[in-house]
Amino acid sequence: MPTKVTSNGRMTIPKWVRDYLGIAAGTEVAFRRAADGSIIIERADGTRPPSRLSKVRGIAGSGPSTDEIMAMLRDDDS
């Protein structure tokens, strides 16, 4: 998604990028060059947003043990 730079050198960071990085008004960002020459934008404080799966991690419970699963697969009643 392209964005324009103003004559003052300012640009608008797209909303989806701000949401993904957790950037709000007053948040400091840093730009760095990657080994391949691309530019990376990140929060200056080094924090990262939680992954999409972190919200659901652990909600299913521990579930059956390996031995219990093997017994079910073997149709074992032991």
N, C-alpha and C positions, 0 to 999 in steps of 0.2 A: 504494500500500500504506500504509494508515494506521498510525500508531504513537502510543502514549499518552505524555503528559508526566507525570512524577511530581510530587508536591507540592513537591519541591525544585527543579523546573524542568529535570529531566534527562529525556532520552529515548534510546531505543536506535536507532541508525542501522541500517537493514536490511542484512543481510549482502551482498546483491547490490550495494548502494551502496558499502559498504566495499571490496568486492573491485574494483569498477569504478574507484574513486578511489585504490586502493592504501593505504587507511587501516588502520593497525594500532594496537595499544595505544601511547599516547604521541604519536601523530601529531596535530599541531595542525590544526584546520579553521577556516575562516572562512565567515561568512555575509554575503552582500551583497544589496542590493535591486537588481533589474533595472529597466530603464526602464518596463516594463509593470507593475511593482509586485510581481512574483513574487520569491521569495527563492531565492537560489542558494547551495548549499553547495559549497565547494571546499577543496582542501588549502591551508593557509596559506603553505606554501613555494612555491606557484605551479607545482609540477610537475604534469604530467598523465600519465596512463597511456598507454602506446603504443597506437596504434590497432589494431584487430583485424587489419588487413591488413598492418601493419608486419612481422609475423612471416614473412609469405610474400613480401614484396617482394624481387625480385631472384633468386628461386630458380629461375626458368625459364630463366635465361641470356639472352644478348643476342638470340638468334634470327637469322633471315635479315634482310638489309638490304632496304630498299625496292626497290632495283633487282633483287635476287634474287627477291623476291615477284612483282614485275611480270613477270619472265622466266618464272616458273612459271605465272602466270595466262595468259600469252600462248603458253605451250607453246614457249618460245624455248630453244634450246640454246646461245645465245651467252654 
